[in-house]
């Protein structure tokens, strides 16, 4: 099957003199997002040749710790949803959701 369309997601990281993120902005034209500010990001890609996950985790200096905890929790919940869509493994998805609930409880997010 030939590629008929491409879509670009752009990330721009503003760094201080020590190369620590000061600003994160992202754009996704197909999603109607143009130069939106973010305080943190996690990006994972699968390298099928080497059978490994490659990742970039960034957050700005002014990302509050309490918001980072919420960000992690929401990311874990989303990962469990994505796992279910990708694998249809209901048992493991339920286990992951249980951990998400435990995580939120221990961090007093709920």
Residue pairs with C-beta under 8 A, 6 or more apart in sequence:
7 28
7 29
7 30
8 28
8 29
9 26
9 27
9 28
10 26
10 27
10 28
11 24
11 25
11 26
11 41
11 43
12 23
12 24
12 25
12 26
12 27
12 35
13 21
13 23
13 24
13 58
14 21
14 22
14 23
14 24
14 25
15 21
15 22
16 22
16 61
20 61
21 58
21 59
21 60
21 61
22 60
22 61
23 37
23 60
24 37
24 38
24 39
24 40
24 41
24 58
24 59
24 60
25 35
25 36
25 37
25 38
26 33
26 35
26 36
26 38
26 41
27 33
27 34
27 35
27 36
39 59
39 60
39 62
39 63
39 67
40 57
40 58
40 59
40 60
40 63
40 67
40 68
40 71
41 56
41 57
41 58
41 59
42 55
42 56
42 57
42 75
43 55
43 56
43 57
44 53
44 54
44 55
45 53
45 54
45 55
46 52
46 53
46 54
47 53
47 54
59 68
69 107
69 109
70 109
72 103
73 100
73 103
73 104
73 107
73 109
76 96
76 99
76 100
76 103
77 97
77 100
79 96
80 93
80 96
80 97
80 100
81 93
83 89
83 92
83 93
83 96
84 90
84 93
87 93
101 110
103 109
104 110
